[in-house]
Amino acid sequence: MTTLAGDDSAKLSHELLSPDQVAALLPGVTKGTLAMWRYEHKGPKYYKLGRKVVYALDELEEWLAASASGAERE
């Protein structure tokens, strides 16, 4: 996992992940699937930093929670 920061006093508030890292975290999701989702404007929120695509870990977790289906259990 990559955190972009110049030094300890100037850290970003998001931990940023590459598409490779996201694909490794989500079973059944490949880099190709992530690319198709970006093209179709689906899937988790992402950022373009120049030519690099990154995903914020906290936003990925929120997207995953919002995508959950089924009844809640008590």
PDB file of N, CA, C and O in Angstrom, chain B, residues numbered from 101:
ATOM      1  N   MET B 101       0.841  -1.169   0.000  1.00  0.00           N
ATOM      2  CA  MET B 101       0.000   0.000   0.000  1.00  0.00           C
ATOM      3  C   MET B 101       0.890   1.237   0.000  1.00  0.00           C
ATOM      4  O   MET B 101       1.945   1.255   0.633  1.00  0.00           O
ATOM      5  N   THR B 102       0.470   2.231  -0.690  1.00  0.00           N
ATOM      6  CA  THR B 102       1.286   3.423  -0.860  1.00  0.00           C
ATOM      7  C   THR B 102       0.614   4.626  -0.226  1.00  0.00           C
ATOM      8  O   THR B 102      -0.555   4.909  -0.487  1.00  0.00           O
ATOM      9  N   THR B 103       1.351   5.318   0.596  1.00  0.00           N
ATOM     10  CA  THR B 103       0.893   6.591   1.120  1.00  0.00           C
ATOM     11  C   THR B 103       1.802   7.648   0.530  1.00  0.00           C
ATOM     12  O   THR B 103       3.022   7.581   0.677  1.00  0.00           O
ATOM     13  N   LEU B 104       1.214   8.613  -0.130  1.00  0.00           N
ATOM     14  CA  LEU B 104       2.014   9.682  -0.714  1.00  0.00           C
ATOM     15  C   LEU B 104       2.235  10.756   0.329  1.00  0.00           C
ATOM     16  O   LEU B 104       1.283  11.354   0.831  1.00  0.00           O
ATOM     17  N   ALA B 105       3.496  11.000   0.653  1.00  0.00           N
ATOM     18  CA  ALA B 105       3.815  12.033   1.631  1.00  0.00           C
ATOM     19  C   ALA B 105       5.260  12.468   1.446  1.00  0.00           C
ATOM     20  O   ALA B 105       6.129  11.658   1.125  1.00  0.00           O
ATOM     21  N   GLY B 106       5.504  13.748   1.649  1.00  0.00           N
ATOM     22  CA  GLY B 106       6.858  14.263   1.569  1.00  0.00           C
ATOM     23  C   GLY B 106       7.624  13.999   2.856  1.00  0.00           C
ATOM     24  O   GLY B 106       8.785  13.591   2.824  1.00  0.00           O
ATOM     25  N   ASP B 107       6.974  14.231   3.981  1.00  0.00           N
ATOM     26  CA  ASP B 107       7.554  13.934   5.281  1.00  0.00           C
ATOM     27  C   ASP B 107       6.413  13.671   6.252  1.00  0.00           C
ATOM     28  O   ASP B 107       5.248  13.738   5.861  1.00  0.00           O
ATOM     29  N   ASP B 108       6.722  13.376   7.498  1.00  0.00           N
ATOM     30  CA  ASP B 108       5.697  13.033   8.481  1.00  0.00           C
ATOM     31  C   ASP B 108       4.756  14.181   8.795  1.00  0.00           C
ATOM     32  O   ASP B 108       3.626  13.940   9.219  1.00  0.00           O
ATOM     33  N   SER B 109       5.181  15.418   8.603  1.00  0.00           N
ATOM     34  CA  SER B 109       4.336  16.554   8.952  1.00  0.00           C
ATOM     35  C   SER B 109       3.338  16.912   7.846  1.00  0.00           C
ATOM     36  O   SER B 109       2.415  17.691   8.082  1.00  0.00           O
ATOM     37  N   ALA B 110       3.511  16.351   6.640  1.00  0.00           N
ATOM     38  CA  ALA B 110       2.640  16.725   5.524  1.00  0.00           C
ATOM     39  C   ALA B 110       2.055  15.483   4.852  1.00  0.00           C
ATOM     40  O   ALA B 110       2.266  15.272   3.658  1.00  0.00           O
ATOM     41  N   LYS B 111       1.330  14.669   5.598  1.00  0.00           N
ATOM     42  CA  LYS B 111       0.750  13.453   5.038  1.00  0.00           C
ATOM     43  C   LYS B 111      -0.630  13.729   4.474  1.00  0.00           C
ATOM     44  O   LYS B 111      -1.362  14.589   4.963  1.00  0.00           O
ATOM     45  N   LEU B 112      -0.972  12.976   3.428  1.00  0.00           N
ATOM     46  CA  LEU B 112      -2.317  13.037   2.877  1.00  0.00           C
ATOM     47  C   LEU B 112      -3.261  12.307   3.816  1.00  0.00           C
ATOM     48  O   LEU B 112      -2.840  11.445   4.588  1.00  0.00           O
ATOM     49  N   SER B 113      -4.533  12.654   3.746  1.00  0.00           N
ATOM     50  CA  SER B 113      -5.499  12.023   4.632  1.00  0.00           C
ATOM     51  C   SER B 113      -5.949  10.663   4.121  1.00  0.00           C
ATOM     52  O   SER B 113      -6.605   9.929   4.860  1.00  0.00           O
ATOM     53  N   HIS B 114      -5.620  10.296   2.878  1.00  0.00           N
ATOM     54  CA  HIS B 114      -6.017   9.026   2.305  1.00  0.00           C
ATOM     55  C   HIS B 114      -4.796   8.133   2.085  1.00  0.00           C
ATOM     56  O   HIS B 114      -3.732   8.602   1.681  1.00  0.00           O
ATOM     57  N   GLU B 115      -4.969   6.845   2.356  1.00  0.00           N
ATOM     58  CA  GLU B 115      -3.965   5.873   1.947  1.00  0.00           C
ATOM     59  C   GLU B 115      -4.337   5.464   0.533  1.00  0.00           C
ATOM     60  O   GLU B 115      -5.460   5.019   0.296  1.00  0.00           O
ATOM     61  N   LEU B 116      -3.415   5.607  -0.410  1.00  0.00           N
ATOM     62  CA  LEU B 116      -3.705   5.389  -1.813  1.00  0.00           C
ATOM     63  C   LEU B 116      -3.218   4.026  -2.278  1.00  0.00           C
ATOM     64  O   LEU B 116      -2.117   3.595  -1.936  1.00  0.00           O
ATOM     65  N   LEU B 117      -4.062   3.349  -3.069  1.00  0.00           N
ATOM     66  CA  LEU B 117      -3.754   2.026  -3.582  1.00  0.00           C
ATOM     67  C   LEU B 117      -3.725   2.043  -5.101  1.00  0.00           C
ATOM     68  O   LEU B 117      -4.491   2.767  -5.737  1.00  0.00           O
ATOM     69  N   SER B 118      -2.846   1.250  -5.673  1.00  0.00           N
ATOM     70  CA  SER B 118      -2.798   1.089  -7.126  1.00  0.00           C
ATOM     71  C   SER B 118      -3.884   0.093  -7.552  1.00  0.00           C
ATOM     72  O   SER B 118      -4.410  -0.636  -6.711  1.00  0.00           O
ATOM     73  N   PRO B 119      -4.222   0.052  -8.835  1.00  0.00           N
ATOM     74  CA  PRO B 119      -5.170  -0.958  -9.305  1.00  0.00           C
ATOM     75  C   PRO B 119      -4.711  -2.385  -8.987  1.00  0.00           C
ATOM     76  O   PRO B 119      -5.543  -3.241  -8.688  1.00  0.00           O
ATOM     77  N   ASP B 120      -3.411  -2.652  -9.046  1.00  0.00           N
ATOM     78  CA  ASP B 120      -2.887  -3.974  -8.677  1.00  0.00           C
ATOM     79  C   ASP B 120      -3.238  -4.312  -7.231  1.00  0.00           C
ATOM     80  O   ASP B 120      -3.659  -5.431  -6.936  1.00  0.00           O
ATOM     81  N   GLN B 121      -3.066  -3.361  -6.344  1.00  0.00           N
ATOM     82  CA  GLN B 121      -3.349  -3.581  -4.936  1.00  0.00           C
ATOM     83  C   GLN B 121      -4.839  -3.777  -4.692  1.00  0.00           C
ATOM     84  O   GLN B 121      -5.229  -4.621  -3.885  1.00  0.00           O
ATOM     85  N   VAL B 122      -5.680  -3.001  -5.387  1.00  0.00           N
ATOM     86  CA  VAL B 122      -7.127  -3.144  -5.235  1.00  0.00           C
ATOM     87  C   VAL B 122      -7.567  -4.513  -5.732  1.00  0.00           C
ATOM     88  O   VAL B 122      -8.365  -5.184  -5.077  1.00  0.00           O
ATOM     89  N   ALA B 123      -7.051  -4.935  -6.894  1.00  0.00           N
ATOM     90  CA  ALA B 123      -7.402  -6.244  -7.444  1.00  0.00           C
ATOM     91  C   ALA B 123      -6.991  -7.367  -6.492  1.00  0.00           C
ATOM     92  O   ALA B 123      -7.691  -8.374  -6.385  1.00  0.00           O
ATOM     93  N   ALA B 124      -5.874  -7.203  -5.808  1.00  0.00           N
ATOM     94  CA  ALA B 124      -5.424  -8.215  -4.854  1.00  0.00           C
ATOM     95  C   ALA B 124      -6.321  -8.267  -3.620  1.00  0.00           C
ATOM     96  O   ALA B 124      -6.448  -9.317  -2.990  1.00  0.00           O
ATOM     97  N   LEU B 125      -6.941  -7.145  -3.274  1.00  0.00           N
ATOM     98  CA  LEU B 125      -7.810  -7.082  -2.093  1.00  0.00           C
ATOM     99  C   LEU B 125      -9.217  -7.607  -2.353  1.00  0.00           C
ATOM    100  O   LEU B 125      -9.864  -8.118  -1.440  1.00  0.00           O
ATOM    101  N   LEU B 126      -9.698  -7.486  -3.593  1.00  0.00           N
ATOM    102  CA  LEU B 126     -11.083  -7.842  -3.908  1.00  0.00           C
ATOM    103  C   LEU B 126     -11.116  -9.162  -4.681  1.00  0.00           C
ATOM    104  O   LEU B 126     -10.687  -9.206  -5.834  1.00  0.00           O
ATOM    105  N   PRO B 127     -11.613 -10.231  -4.070  1.00  0.00           N
ATOM    106  CA  PRO B 127     -11.656 -11.534  -4.748  1.00  0.00           C
ATOM    107  C   PRO B 127     -12.474 -11.463  -6.033  1.00  0.00           C
ATOM    108  O   PRO B 127     -13.572 -10.907  -6.042  1.00  0.00           O
ATOM    109  N   GLY B 128     -11.945 -12.021  -7.109  1.00  0.00           N
ATOM    110  CA  GLY B 128     -12.659 -12.064  -8.381  1.00  0.00           C
ATOM    111  C   GLY B 128     -12.597 -10.796  -9.194  1.00  0.00           C
ATOM    112  O   GLY B 128     -13.165 -10.739 -10.285  1.00  0.00           O
ATOM    113  N   VAL B 129     -11.919  -9.771  -8.695  1.00  0.00           N
ATOM    114  CA  VAL B 129     -11.805  -8.506  -9.423  1.00  0.00           C
ATOM    115  C   VAL B 129     -10.378  -8.402  -9.963  1.00  0.00           C
ATOM    116  O   VAL B 129      -9.405  -8.500  -9.214  1.00  0.00           O
ATOM    117  N   THR B 130     -10.277  -8.202 -11.268  1.00  0.00           N
ATOM    118  CA  THR B 130      -8.966  -8.071 -11.904  1.00  0.00           C
ATOM    119  C   THR B 130      -8.687  -6.607 -12.251  1.00  0.00           C
ATOM    120  O   THR B 130      -9.570  -5.754 -12.163  1.00  0.00           O
ATOM    121  N   LYS B 131      -7.449  -6.338 -12.645  1.00  0.00           N
ATOM    122  CA  LYS B 131      -7.112  -4.995 -13.122  1.00  0.00           C
ATOM    123  C   LYS B 131      -7.968  -4.643 -14.327  1.00  0.00           C
ATOM    124  O   LYS B 131      -8.367  -3.490 -14.489  1.00  0.00           O
ATOM    125  N   GLY B 132      -8.255  -5.628 -15.176  1.00  0.00           N
ATOM    126  CA  GLY B 132      -9.096  -5.408 -16.347  1.00  0.00           C
ATOM    127  C   GLY B 132     -10.517  -5.032 -15.963  1.00  0.00           C
ATOM    128  O   GLY B 132     -11.132  -4.170 -16.590  1.00  0.00           O
ATOM    129  N   THR B 133     -11.035  -5.686 -14.926  1.00  0.00           N
ATOM    130  CA  THR B 133     -12.375  -5.345 -14.431  1.00  0.00           C
ATOM    131  C   THR B 133     -12.398  -3.915 -13.919  1.00  0.00           C
ATOM    132  O   THR B 133     -13.331  -3.168 -14.211  1.00  0.00           O
ATOM    133  N   LEU B 134     -11.385  -3.528 -13.162  1.00  0.00           N
ATOM    134  CA  LEU B 134     -11.313  -2.162 -12.652  1.00  0.00           C
ATOM    135  C   LEU B 134     -11.249  -1.159 -13.799  1.00  0.00           C
ATOM    136  O   LEU B 134     -11.894  -0.112 -13.744  1.00  0.00           O
ATOM    137  N   ALA B 135     -10.477  -1.473 -14.836  1.00  0.00           N
ATOM    138  CA  ALA B 135     -10.371  -0.585 -15.996  1.00  0.00           C
ATOM    139  C   ALA B 135     -11.720  -0.459 -16.703  1.00  0.00           C
ATOM    140  O   ALA B 135     -12.103   0.635 -17.117  1.00  0.00           O
ATOM    141  N   MET B 136     -12.446  -1.581 -16.844  1.00  0.00           N
ATOM    142  CA  MET B 136     -13.760  -1.536 -17.487  1.00  0.00           C
ATOM    143  C   MET B 136     -14.731  -0.721 -16.646  1.00  0.00           C
ATOM    144  O   MET B 136     -15.510   0.065 -17.187  1.00  0.00           O
ATOM    145  N   TRP B 137     -14.694  -0.898 -15.333  1.00  0.00           N
ATOM    146  CA  TRP B 137     -15.560  -0.107 -14.450  1.00  0.00           C
ATOM    147  C   TRP B 137     -15.262   1.380 -14.598  1.00  0.00           C
ATOM    148  O   TRP B 137     -16.187   2.191 -14.631  1.00  0.00           O
ATOM    149  N   ARG B 138     -13.992   1.747 -14.688  1.00  0.00           N
ATOM    150  CA  ARG B 138     -13.649   3.167 -14.870  1.00  0.00           C
ATOM    151  C   ARG B 138     -14.218   3.680 -16.183  1.00  0.00           C
ATOM    152  O   ARG B 138     -14.770   4.778 -16.238  1.00  0.00           O
ATOM    153  N   TYR B 139     -14.083   2.882 -17.249  1.00  0.00           N
ATOM    154  CA  TYR B 139     -14.593   3.261 -18.566  1.00  0.00           C
ATOM    155  C   TYR B 139     -16.112   3.425 -18.538  1.00  0.00           C
ATOM    156  O   TYR B 139     -16.652   4.336 -19.166  1.00  0.00           O
ATOM    157  N   GLU B 140     -16.801   2.543 -17.810  1.00  0.00           N
ATOM    158  CA  GLU B 140     -18.264   2.563 -17.728  1.00  0.00           C
ATOM    159  C   GLU B 140     -18.786   3.464 -16.608  1.00  0.00           C
ATOM    160  O   GLU B 140     -19.994   3.535 -16.382  1.00  0.00           O
ATOM    161  N   HIS B 141     -17.893   4.143 -15.917  1.00  0.00           N
ATOM    162  CA  HIS B 141     -18.251   5.013 -14.793  1.00  0.00           C
ATOM    163  C   HIS B 141     -18.988   4.224 -13.704  1.00  0.00           C
ATOM    164  O   HIS B 141     -19.989   4.685 -13.156  1.00  0.00           O
ATOM    165  N   LYS B 142     -18.478   3.040 -13.404  1.00  0.00           N
ATOM    166  CA  LYS B 142     -19.004   2.176 -12.344  1.00  0.00           C
ATOM    167  C   LYS B 142     -17.883   1.931 -11.346  1.00  0.00           C
ATOM    168  O   LYS B 142     -16.766   2.426 -11.500  1.00  0.00           O
ATOM    169  N   GLY B 143     -18.203   1.165 -10.334  1.00  0.00           N
ATOM    170  CA  GLY B 143     -17.184   0.728  -9.396  1.00  0.00           C
ATOM    171  C   GLY B 143     -16.764   1.804  -8.420  1.00  0.00           C
ATOM    172  O   GLY B 143     -17.403   2.850  -8.312  1.00  0.00           O
ATOM    173  N   PRO B 144     -15.674   1.534  -7.706  1.00  0.00           N
ATOM    174  CA  PRO B 144     -15.218   2.472  -6.677  1.00  0.00           C
ATOM    175  C   PRO B 144     -14.655   3.756  -7.278  1.00  0.00           C
ATOM    176  O   PRO B 144     -14.176   3.781  -8.412  1.00  0.00           O
ATOM    177  N   LYS B 145     -14.728   4.815  -6.485  1.00  0.00           N
ATOM    178  CA  LYS B 145     -14.178   6.110  -6.874  1.00  0.00           C
ATOM    179  C   LYS B 145     -12.664   5.974  -7.049  1.00  0.00           C
ATOM    180  O   LYS B 145     -12.004   5.261  -6.293  1.00  0.00           O
ATOM    181  N   TYR B 146     -12.126   6.661  -8.045  1.00  0.00           N
ATOM    182  CA  TYR B 146     -10.683   6.628  -8.287  1.00  0.00           C
ATOM    183  C   TYR B 146     -10.192   8.035  -8.608  1.00  0.00           C
ATOM    184  O   TYR B 146     -10.977   8.948  -8.863  1.00  0.00           O
ATOM    185  N   TYR B 147      -8.895   8.177  -8.587  1.00  0.00           N
ATOM    186  CA  TYR B 147      -8.255   9.459  -8.895  1.00  0.00           C
ATOM    187  C   TYR B 147      -7.205   9.228  -9.972  1.00  0.00           C
ATOM    188  O   TYR B 147      -6.562   8.179 -10.013  1.00  0.00           O
ATOM    189  N   LYS B 148      -7.038  10.222 -10.846  1.00  0.00           N
ATOM    190  CA  LYS B 148      -5.972  10.186 -11.837  1.00  0.00           C
ATOM    191  C   LYS B 148      -4.920  11.209 -11.408  1.00  0.00           C
ATOM    192  O   LYS B 148      -5.212  12.395 -11.259  1.00  0.00           O
ATOM    193  N   LEU B 149      -3.723  10.737 -11.218  1.00  0.00           N
ATOM    194  CA  LEU B 149      -2.581  11.593 -10.884  1.00  0.00           C
ATOM    195  C   LEU B 149      -1.634  11.522 -12.082  1.00  0.00           C
ATOM    196  O   LEU B 149      -0.772  10.648 -12.162  1.00  0.00           O
ATOM    197  N   GLY B 150      -1.814  12.451 -12.998  1.00  0.00           N
ATOM    198  CA  GLY B 150      -1.094  12.342 -14.264  1.00  0.00           C
ATOM    199  C   GLY B 150      -1.665  11.156 -15.014  1.00  0.00           C
ATOM    200  O   GLY B 150      -2.854  11.135 -15.331  1.00  0.00           O
ATOM    201  N   ARG B 151      -0.829  10.166 -15.302  1.00  0.00           N
ATOM    202  CA  ARG B 151      -1.291   8.951 -15.977  1.00  0.00           C
ATOM    203  C   ARG B 151      -1.566   7.817 -14.993  1.00  0.00           C
ATOM    204  O   ARG B 151      -2.033   6.749 -15.389  1.00  0.00           O
ATOM    205  N   LYS B 152      -1.281   8.043 -13.730  1.00  0.00           N
ATOM    206  CA  LYS B 152      -1.491   7.010 -12.700  1.00  0.00           C
ATOM    207  C   LYS B 152      -2.924   7.033 -12.196  1.00  0.00           C
ATOM    208  O   LYS B 152      -3.517   8.098 -12.023  1.00  0.00           O
ATOM    209  N   VAL B 153      -3.472   5.851 -11.963  1.00  0.00           N
ATOM    210  CA  VAL B 153      -4.790   5.694 -11.356  1.00  0.00           C
ATOM    211  C   VAL B 153      -4.568   5.185  -9.943  1.00  0.00           C
ATOM    212  O   VAL B 153      -3.805   4.243  -9.729  1.00  0.00           O
ATOM    213  N   VAL B 154      -5.232   5.808  -8.980  1.00  0.00           N
ATOM    214  CA  VAL B 154      -5.138   5.369  -7.591  1.00  0.00           C
ATOM    215  C   VAL B 154      -6.531   5.367  -6.963  1.00  0.00           C
ATOM    216  O   VAL B 154      -7.436   6.075  -7.403  1.00  0.00           O
ATOM    217  N   TYR B 155      -6.666   4.562  -5.940  1.00  0.00           N
ATOM    218  CA  TYR B 155      -7.910   4.457  -5.183  1.00  0.00           C
ATOM    219  C   TYR B 155      -7.598   4.761  -3.723  1.00  0.00           C
ATOM    220  O   TYR B 155      -6.577   4.314  -3.199  1.00  0.00           O
ATOM    221  N   ALA B 156      -8.468   5.516  -3.066  1.00  0.00           N
ATOM    222  CA  ALA B 156      -8.305   5.799  -1.639  1.00  0.00           C
ATOM    223  C   ALA B 156      -8.886   4.617  -0.860  1.00  0.00           C
ATOM    224  O   ALA B 156     -10.031   4.227  -1.089  1.00  0.00           O
ATOM    225  N   LEU B 157      -8.108   4.050   0.051  1.00  0.00           N
ATOM    226  CA  LEU B 157      -8.518   2.864   0.789  1.00  0.00           C
ATOM    227  C   LEU B 157      -9.818   3.086   1.541  1.00  0.00           C
ATOM    228  O   LEU B 157     -10.695   2.223   1.509  1.00  0.00           O
ATOM    229  N   ASP B 158      -9.968   4.224   2.220  1.00  0.00           N
ATOM    230  CA  ASP B 158     -11.202   4.458   2.986  1.00  0.00           C
ATOM    231  C   ASP B 158     -12.420   4.553   2.075  1.00  0.00           C
ATOM    232  O   ASP B 158     -13.500   4.093   2.444  1.00  0.00           O
ATOM    233  N   GLU B 159     -12.263   5.146   0.888  1.00  0.00           N
ATOM    234  CA  GLU B 159     -13.380   5.236  -0.058  1.00  0.00           C
ATOM    235  C   GLU B 159     -13.691   3.879  -0.682  1.00  0.00           C
ATOM    236  O   GLU B 159     -14.846   3.581  -0.986  1.00  0.00           O
ATOM    237  N   LEU B 160     -12.669   3.067  -0.872  1.00  0.00           N
ATOM    238  CA  LEU B 160     -12.875   1.706  -1.366  1.00  0.00           C
ATOM    239  C   LEU B 160     -13.685   0.895  -0.355  1.00  0.00           C
ATOM    240  O   LEU B 160     -14.594   0.155  -0.731  1.00  0.00           O
ATOM    241  N   GLU B 161     -13.353   1.038   0.927  1.00  0.00           N
ATOM    242  CA  GLU B 161     -14.092   0.333   1.980  1.00  0.00           C
ATOM    243  C   GLU B 161     -15.545   0.809   2.042  1.00  0.00           C
ATOM    244  O   GLU B 161     -16.450  -0.003   2.234  1.00  0.00           O
ATOM    245  N   GLU B 162     -15.776   2.108   1.883  1.00  0.00           N
ATOM    246  CA  GLU B 162     -17.145   2.650   1.868  1.00  0.00           C
ATOM    247  C   GLU B 162     -17.925   2.105   0.677  1.00  0.00           C
ATOM    248  O   GLU B 162     -19.087   1.725   0.824  1.00  0.00           O
ATOM    249  N   TRP B 163     -17.306   2.061  -0.500  1.00  0.00           N
ATOM    250  CA  TRP B 163     -17.961   1.535  -1.692  1.00  0.00           C
ATOM    251  C   TRP B 163     -18.321   0.071  -1.494  1.00  0.00           C
ATOM    252  O   TRP B 163     -19.416  -0.361  -1.855  1.00  0.00           O
ATOM    253  N   LEU B 164     -17.400  -0.686  -0.924  1.00  0.00           N
ATOM    254  CA  LEU B 164     -17.646  -2.099  -0.685  1.00  0.00           C
ATOM    255  C   LEU B 164     -18.811  -2.295   0.278  1.00  0.00           C
ATOM    256  O   LEU B 164     -19.657  -3.158   0.048  1.00  0.00           O
ATOM    257  N   ALA B 165     -18.869  -1.510   1.350  1.00  0.00           N
ATOM    258  CA  ALA B 165     -19.965  -1.603   2.316  1.00  0.00           C
ATOM    259  C   ALA B 165     -21.294  -1.223   1.663  1.00  0.00           C
ATOM    260  O   ALA B 165     -22.318  -1.855   1.925  1.00  0.00           O
ATOM    261  N   ALA B 166     -21.281  -0.199   0.820  1.00  0.00           N
ATOM    262  CA  ALA B 166     -22.509   0.237   0.144  1.00  0.00           C
ATOM    263  C   ALA B 166     -22.976  -0.783  -0.896  1.00  0.00           C
ATOM    264  O   ALA B 166     -24.154  -0.815  -1.250  1.00  0.00           O
ATOM    265  N   SER B 167     -22.052  -1.613  -1.383  1.00  0.00           N
ATOM    266  CA  SER B 167     -22.381  -2.613  -2.387  1.00  0.00           C
ATOM    267  C   SER B 167     -22.903  -3.917  -1.795  1.00  0.00           C
ATOM    268  O   SER B 167     -23.308  -4.819  -2.528  1.00  0.00           O
ATOM    269  N   ALA B 168     -22.892  -4.012  -0.485  1.00  0.00           N
ATOM    270  CA  ALA B 168     -23.329  -5.249   0.175  1.00  0.00           C
ATOM    271  C   ALA B 168     -24.803  -5.510  -0.118  1.00  0.00           C
ATOM    272  O   ALA B 168     -25.611  -4.583  -0.178  1.00  0.00           O
ATOM    273  N   SER B 169     -25.137  -6.777  -0.300  1.00  0.00           N
ATOM    274  CA  SER B 169     -26.531  -7.139  -0.533  1.00  0.00           C
ATOM    275  C   SER B 169     -26.951  -8.182   0.499  1.00  0.00           C
ATOM    276  O   SER B 169     -26.111  -8.798   1.154  1.00  0.00           O
ATOM    277  N   GLY B 170     -28.243  -8.366   0.630  1.00  0.00           N
ATOM    278  CA  GLY B 170     -28.756  -9.338   1.581  1.00  0.00           C
ATOM    279  C   GLY B 170     -29.306  -8.665   2.821  1.00  0.00           C
ATOM    280  O   GLY B 170     -29.098  -7.474   3.053  1.00  0.00           O
ATOM    281  N   ALA B 171     -30.008  -9.451   3.606  1.00  0.00           N
ATOM    282  CA  ALA B 171     -30.622  -8.927   4.819  1.00  0.00           C
ATOM    283  C   ALA B 171     -29.585  -8.766   5.922  1.00  0.00           C
ATOM    284  O   ALA B 171     -28.633  -9.539   6.031  1.00  0.00           O
ATOM    285  N   GLU B 172     -29.799  -7.745   6.729  1.00  0.00           N
ATOM    286  CA  GLU B 172     -28.925  -7.560   7.893  1.00  0.00           C
ATOM    287  C   GLU B 172     -29.272  -8.601   8.946  1.00  0.00           C
ATOM    288  O   GLU B 172     -30.433  -8.973   9.114  1.00  0.00           O
ATOM    289  N   ARG B 173     -28.263  -9.056   9.639  1.00  0.00           N
ATOM    290  CA  ARG B 173     -28.480 -10.033  10.701  1.00  0.00           C
ATOM    291  C   ARG B 173     -28.233  -9.377  12.036  1.00  0.00           C
ATOM    292  O   ARG B 173     -27.364  -8.519  12.184  1.00  0.00           O
ATOM    293  N   GLU B 174     -29.009  -9.796  12.992  1.00  0.00           N
ATOM    294  CA  GLU B 174     -28.835  -9.236  14.347  1.00  0.00           C
ATOM    295  C   GLU B 174     -28.148 -10.220  15.235  1.00  0.00           C
ATOM    296  O   GLU B 174     -27.913  -9.934  16.409  1.00  0.00           O
TER     297      GLU B 174
END
